[in-house]
Amino acid sequence: MPLFKAWRNKVAEELADQLSSPFDPESPFQDYYFDPDGRTLLDAMLSADPQLTIPSRPSLRQAVCDRAALESSELGGAFRAWNGETIAELFRAALDIVVDHCRTENNKEPAVVGFKEVWTLEFASPLAKAFPEARFLVIHRDPRAIIASLIAMMEKDPSQAAHTVSYMRHWRKNVAIAHYLANIPQLAGRVMSLRFEDLVSQPEPMLRTVCDFIGLPFDNAMLTPGLDEQWKGNSSFGTMKSGFDAAVAHHWRDRLASNIVDTVEYHCGPEMDTVGYAPSNPVDGLSNTVRQYVLEANQHPGKWRSDSGDIYTTLDWEKRRWELLASSASETKEIQAGFLFESFFKTIINENSPRQTGTL
């Protein structure tokens, strides 16, 4: 994540004369919605140059060491030797460190090496240029489950608190960008999206599909992660059993308050439909319960938020998103502000036109 942020900051720095306001390098990752500079920034990240020079200065190296140590103290230590001049070199060096770590831990060469990161999907396109053999796997999860997990985690560890509405906006950003990536010729056959719920409920067919996509042979051991006691998975709701547990996909139904469910569906409903997540209730405008929850979330944003903090303007924009879905003539700038991509907006319209009637 620190490397992605350094890349983002370098791209934004080179855009300075095109932005309407100075870019804050300390800001969290952006979701690009309703921001006057949002489209300019998004386009720049989607086409970012992997050959940009960012020397692995001590502060960046330490940040990456600390991040890696969250997964493995030994791996965190290995990153003290991490070096490179360009973004591509730094990613390559990081992957090489992981390979060496796996080789030492398991006494054999890994067939595939990679990483998991959140909020950074817009960088898949430029990474694809730097790594022609790379594959990109996008895992969606019901946003109601994600928010339920976040809230449970915040209750256990308040230091992990974050702005829940920003989580909702980032979730729908990922859906929009995944749609964009799946439809650009240069990434044909290199991007795959799946749903977490399908993975835990149908692990074997889903894993066989993933293996075919990556180019790995399927192994039955993949069906029982955690069986060797080295890894049990992680959940905000307590200890997990070994292997895949379909029940974890539905914890949110018993744990998420109805006003928060309504807020998620109001912010993410159109995108949810495109991924196959049915709303609990038809969205019928901006309800008082949703407005009240947004106000409460604004008062407790935690460690980070990606919206402007101007909640009344933002709520007006959220209302405008639903109006755009019912409009026969909408301006490109408005569509991009509300849905990021015109092509994705058209997909939402085409897939969900019956549902749009009477839901504003």
C-alpha positions as CSV (number, residue, x, y, z in Angstrom):
1,M,0.0,0.0,0.0
2,P,2.7,2.6,0.7
3,L,4.2,1.9,-2.7
4,F,0.8,2.4,-4.4
5,K,0.4,5.6,-2.5
6,A,3.9,6.9,-3.5
7,W,3.0,6.1,-7.1
8,R,-0.4,7.9,-6.8
9,N,1.4,11.0,-5.3
10,K,3.9,11.1,-8.1
11,V,1.2,11.0,-10.7
12,A,-0.8,13.7,-8.9
13,E,2.4,15.8,-8.6
14,E,2.9,15.8,-12.3
15,L,-0.8,16.8,-12.8
16,A,-0.5,19.8,-10.6
17,D,-1.2,22.4,-13.3
18,Q,-4.3,20.6,-14.4
19,L,-6.0,20.3,-10.9
20,S,-8.4,22.9,-9.6
21,S,-7.0,22.6,-6.0
22,P,-3.7,21.3,-4.6
23,F,-3.5,17.6,-4.1
24,D,-2.8,16.4,-0.5
25,P,-0.2,13.6,-0.6
26,E,-1.2,12.5,2.9
27,S,-4.8,11.9,1.8
28,P,-6.2,8.4,1.7
29,F,-6.9,6.7,-1.6
30,Q,-9.5,8.5,-3.6
31,D,-12.9,7.2,-4.8
32,Y,-13.2,10.0,-7.4
33,Y,-16.9,10.6,-6.9
34,F,-18.3,14.2,-7.1
35,D,-14.8,15.7,-7.0
36,P,-14.0,18.5,-9.6
37,D,-10.7,16.9,-10.1
38,G,-12.0,13.3,-9.8
39,R,-12.1,12.4,-13.5
40,T,-8.7,14.0,-14.2
41,L,-7.2,12.0,-11.4
42,L,-8.9,8.7,-12.3
43,D,-7.8,8.9,-15.9
44,A,-4.3,9.7,-14.8
45,M,-4.2,6.7,-12.5
46,L,-5.6,4.3,-15.1
47,S,-2.8,5.4,-17.5
48,A,-0.1,5.9,-14.9
49,D,3.5,5.3,-16.1
50,P,5.1,2.3,-14.4
51,Q,8.5,3.7,-15.4
52,L,8.1,6.8,-13.2
53,T,11.2,7.2,-10.9
54,I,10.6,6.9,-7.2
55,P,13.8,6.0,-5.4
56,S,13.1,3.6,-2.5
57,R,14.0,6.3,0.0
58,P,14.3,5.3,3.7
59,S,10.8,6.5,4.7
60,L,9.1,4.5,1.9
61,R,11.2,1.4,2.6
62,Q,10.3,1.5,6.3
63,A,6.6,1.9,5.5
64,V,6.7,-1.1,3.3
65,C,8.6,-3.1,5.9
66,D,6.0,-2.3,8.5
67,R,3.2,-3.2,6.1
68,A,4.8,-6.5,5.2
69,A,5.4,-7.3,8.9
70,L,1.6,-7.3,9.5
71,E,1.6,-10.6,7.5
72,S,5.0,-12.0,8.6
73,S,7.7,-10.5,10.8
74,E,10.3,-12.4,8.8
75,L,9.0,-11.0,5.5
76,G,8.9,-7.5,7.0
77,G,12.6,-7.9,7.9
78,A,13.4,-9.1,4.4
79,F,12.1,-5.8,2.9
80,R,15.0,-3.9,4.6
81,A,16.9,-4.8,1.4
82,W,14.2,-3.6,-0.9
83,N,15.5,-1.3,-3.6
84,G,14.7,0.1,-7.0
85,E,14.4,3.4,-8.9
86,T,11.3,3.1,-11.0
87,I,7.8,1.9,-10.0
88,A,8.2,-1.2,-12.1
89,E,11.6,-2.0,-10.6
90,L,10.2,-1.6,-7.1
91,F,7.3,-3.9,-7.7
92,R,9.6,-6.5,-9.3
93,A,12.0,-6.3,-6.4
94,A,9.1,-6.7,-3.9
95,L,7.9,-9.8,-5.8
96,D,11.4,-11.2,-5.8
97,I,11.6,-10.8,-2.0
98,V,8.4,-12.7,-1.6
99,V,9.7,-15.5,-3.9
100,D,12.8,-15.7,-1.8
101,H,10.8,-15.8,1.4
102,C,8.5,-18.5,0.1
103,R,11.5,-20.5,-1.1
104,T,13.1,-20.3,2.4
105,E,9.9,-21.1,4.2
106,N,8.7,-24.0,2.0
107,N,12.0,-25.3,0.5
108,K,10.6,-24.9,-3.0
109,E,10.1,-22.4,-5.8
110,P,6.5,-20.9,-5.8
111,A,4.7,-21.4,-9.1
112,V,3.0,-18.0,-8.8
113,V,3.7,-15.0,-6.7
114,G,1.5,-12.0,-6.1
115,F,-0.1,-9.7,-3.5
116,K,-3.6,-8.7,-2.2
117,E,-4.4,-5.0,-1.8
118,V,-7.5,-2.9,-1.5
119,W,-8.6,0.5,-2.9
120,T,-6.0,0.3,-5.7
121,L,-7.7,-1.5,-8.6
122,E,-7.2,1.5,-10.9
123,F,-3.5,0.6,-11.1
124,A,-4.2,-2.8,-12.7
125,S,-4.0,-1.3,-16.2
126,P,-0.5,0.3,-15.8
127,L,0.7,-2.7,-13.9
128,A,-0.4,-4.9,-16.8
129,K,2.0,-2.9,-19.0
130,A,4.9,-3.5,-16.7
131,F,4.2,-7.2,-16.2
132,P,2.8,-8.7,-19.4
133,E,2.4,-12.1,-17.8
134,A,0.4,-10.8,-14.8
135,R,-3.2,-11.7,-14.1
136,F,-5.6,-9.6,-12.0
137,L,-8.2,-11.3,-9.8
138,V,-11.0,-9.1,-8.5
139,I,-13.0,-10.4,-5.5
140,H,-16.3,-8.7,-4.8
141,R,-18.1,-9.2,-1.5
142,D,-21.6,-8.0,-0.5
143,P,-21.1,-4.4,0.7
144,R,-23.5,-5.0,3.6
145,A,-21.2,-7.8,4.8
146,I,-18.1,-5.6,4.4
147,I,-19.7,-2.8,6.5
148,A,-20.9,-5.3,9.1
149,S,-17.3,-6.6,9.4
150,L,-15.9,-3.1,9.6
151,I,-18.2,-2.1,12.4
152,A,-17.5,-5.3,14.3
153,M,-13.7,-4.7,13.9
154,M,-14.1,-1.0,15.0
155,E,-15.9,-2.2,18.2
156,K,-13.0,-4.6,19.0
157,D,-10.3,-2.1,18.1
158,P,-11.3,1.6,17.8
159,S,-7.9,2.4,16.3
160,Q,-9.1,0.7,13.1
161,A,-12.1,2.9,12.8
162,A,-12.9,4.4,9.4
163,H,-15.7,6.4,7.7
164,T,-18.3,3.8,6.8
165,V,-19.8,5.8,4.0
166,S,-16.3,6.1,2.4
167,Y,-16.1,2.3,2.5
168,M,-19.4,2.2,0.5
169,R,-18.1,4.6,-2.1
170,H,-14.9,2.7,-2.5
171,W,-16.8,-0.6,-2.9
172,R,-18.8,0.8,-5.8
173,K,-15.7,2.4,-7.3
174,N,-14.1,-1.1,-7.4
175,V,-17.2,-2.5,-9.2
176,A,-17.1,0.3,-11.8
177,I,-13.3,-0.1,-12.4
178,A,-13.6,-3.9,-12.6
179,H,-16.2,-3.4,-15.3
180,Y,-13.9,-0.9,-17.2
181,L,-10.9,-3.3,-17.0
182,A,-12.9,-6.2,-18.2
183,N,-13.8,-4.3,-21.4
184,I,-10.5,-2.8,-22.5
185,P,-8.7,-4.8,-25.3
186,Q,-5.3,-4.6,-23.7
187,L,-6.5,-6.6,-20.7
188,A,-8.5,-9.2,-22.6
189,G,-8.2,-12.5,-20.8
190,R,-6.2,-11.0,-18.0
191,V,-8.9,-9.9,-15.6
192,M,-11.3,-12.1,-13.7
193,S,-14.0,-11.1,-11.2
194,L,-15.6,-13.4,-8.8
195,R,-17.8,-13.1,-5.7
196,F,-16.7,-14.1,-2.2
197,E,-20.1,-15.7,-1.6
198,D,-19.7,-18.0,-4.6
199,L,-16.2,-18.9,-3.5
200,V,-17.2,-20.0,0.0
201,S,-20.4,-21.8,-1.1
202,Q,-18.9,-23.5,-4.2
203,P,-15.2,-23.7,-3.5
204,E,-14.2,-26.5,-5.8
205,P,-15.7,-25.2,-9.1
206,M,-14.7,-21.7,-8.3
207,L,-11.1,-22.7,-7.4
208,R,-10.9,-24.7,-10.6
209,T,-12.0,-21.7,-12.6
210,V,-9.4,-19.5,-10.8
211,C,-6.6,-22.1,-11.4
212,D,-7.5,-22.2,-15.1
213,F,-7.3,-18.4,-15.2
214,I,-4.0,-18.2,-13.4
215,G,-2.5,-21.2,-15.1
216,L,-2.1,-23.5,-12.1
217,P,-3.1,-27.1,-11.7
218,F,-5.9,-27.6,-9.2
219,D,-5.0,-29.4,-6.0
220,N,-7.5,-30.8,-3.5
221,A,-5.5,-29.2,-0.7
222,M,-6.9,-25.9,-1.8
223,L,-10.2,-27.0,-0.4
224,T,-9.0,-27.2,3.1
225,P,-7.0,-24.0,3.9
226,G,-6.1,-23.9,7.6
227,L,-6.0,-27.6,8.0
228,D,-2.2,-27.5,8.8
229,E,-2.9,-25.1,11.7
230,Q,-0.6,-22.4,10.1
231,W,-3.5,-20.3,8.9
232,K,-7.1,-20.2,10.1
233,G,-8.4,-17.3,8.1
234,N,-9.6,-14.1,9.8
235,S,-13.0,-12.7,10.7
236,S,-14.3,-9.8,12.7
237,F,-16.8,-12.2,14.2
238,G,-14.6,-14.6,16.0
239,T,-12.6,-17.8,15.3
240,M,-13.1,-19.5,11.9
241,K,-13.1,-23.2,11.3
242,S,-10.7,-24.8,8.8
243,G,-11.6,-24.8,5.2
244,F,-14.4,-22.8,3.5
245,D,-17.4,-21.8,5.6
246,A,-20.5,-20.6,3.6
247,A,-22.1,-19.3,6.7
248,V,-19.7,-16.4,6.9
249,A,-21.3,-14.8,3.9
250,H,-24.5,-14.2,5.8
251,H,-23.4,-12.9,9.2
252,W,-24.4,-9.4,8.2
253,R,-28.1,-10.4,8.1
254,D,-28.1,-10.9,11.9
255,R,-25.7,-8.1,12.8
256,L,-26.3,-5.1,10.6
257,A,-28.9,-2.6,11.8
258,S,-31.7,-1.9,9.3
259,N,-30.8,1.8,9.0
260,I,-27.2,0.9,8.0
261,V,-28.5,-1.7,5.5
262,D,-30.7,1.0,4.0
263,T,-27.7,3.4,3.8
264,V,-25.5,0.8,2.0
265,E,-28.3,0.0,-0.5
266,Y,-28.9,3.7,-1.1
267,H,-25.2,4.4,-1.8
268,C,-24.4,1.1,-3.6
269,G,-27.7,-0.2,-5.0
270,P,-27.1,0.3,-8.7
271,E,-23.7,-1.2,-8.5
272,M,-24.9,-4.1,-6.3
273,D,-27.4,-5.1,-9.0
274,T,-24.6,-5.4,-11.6
275,V,-22.8,-7.9,-9.4
276,G,-25.9,-9.9,-8.4
277,Y,-26.5,-8.5,-4.9
278,A,-30.2,-8.0,-4.4
279,P,-31.3,-5.1,-2.2
280,S,-33.4,-5.9,0.9
281,N,-36.0,-3.3,-0.1
282,P,-36.5,-1.1,-3.1
283,V,-34.7,2.2,-2.7
284,D,-37.4,4.9,-2.4
285,G,-35.5,8.2,-2.3
286,L,-33.3,9.6,0.5
287,S,-35.0,8.5,3.6
288,N,-34.7,10.2,7.0
289,T,-33.1,7.0,8.4
290,V,-30.4,7.1,5.7
291,R,-29.8,10.8,6.1
292,Q,-29.5,10.4,9.9
293,Y,-27.0,7.6,9.6
294,V,-24.9,9.6,7.1
295,L,-24.9,12.5,9.7
296,E,-23.8,10.1,12.4
297,A,-21.0,8.6,10.3
298,N,-19.8,12.1,9.5
299,Q,-19.4,12.8,13.2
300,H,-17.3,9.7,13.7
301,P,-15.1,9.3,10.6
302,G,-12.3,7.4,12.3
303,K,-8.8,7.3,10.8
304,W,-9.7,8.1,7.2
305,R,-12.4,9.2,4.8
306,S,-12.4,9.7,1.1
307,D,-15.3,12.1,0.7
308,S,-15.1,15.9,0.8
309,G,-16.6,16.1,4.3
310,D,-19.3,18.4,2.9
311,I,-22.1,16.0,3.6
312,Y,-25.0,18.1,2.4
313,T,-23.5,18.6,-1.0
314,T,-22.6,15.0,-1.1
315,L,-26.1,13.9,-0.2
316,D,-27.4,16.1,-3.0
317,W,-25.0,14.3,-5.4
318,E,-26.2,10.9,-4.1
319,K,-29.8,11.9,-4.8
320,R,-28.6,13.1,-8.3
321,R,-27.1,9.6,-9.0
322,W,-30.6,8.1,-8.7
323,E,-32.1,10.8,-10.8
324,L,-29.6,10.2,-13.6
325,L,-30.7,6.6,-13.8
326,A,-34.2,7.8,-14.7
327,S,-33.1,10.6,-17.0
328,S,-33.2,10.2,-20.8
329,A,-30.6,12.9,-21.3
330,S,-27.7,13.4,-19.0
331,E,-24.5,15.3,-19.3
332,T,-21.2,13.3,-19.6
333,K,-19.6,15.2,-16.7
334,E,-22.5,14.4,-14.4
335,I,-22.5,10.7,-15.4
336,Q,-18.7,10.5,-14.8
337,A,-19.1,12.3,-11.4
338,G,-21.8,9.9,-10.3
339,F,-20.7,6.6,-11.9
340,L,-17.1,7.2,-13.1
341,F,-17.6,5.7,-16.6
342,E,-20.3,6.3,-19.2
343,S,-20.0,2.7,-20.4
344,F,-20.7,1.4,-16.8
345,F,-23.6,3.8,-16.4
346,K,-25.1,2.4,-19.6
347,T,-24.6,-1.2,-18.3
348,I,-26.5,-0.3,-15.1
349,I,-29.3,1.2,-17.2
350,N,-29.6,-1.8,-19.5
351,E,-29.4,-4.4,-16.8
352,N,-31.8,-2.7,-14.4
353,S,-34.2,-0.5,-16.3
354,P,-37.3,-2.2,-14.9
355,R,-36.2,-1.6,-11.4
356,Q,-35.5,2.1,-11.9
357,T,-39.1,3.1,-12.3
358,G,-40.6,4.5,-9.2
359,T,-37.5,4.2,-7.0
360,L,-36.4,7.8,-6.8
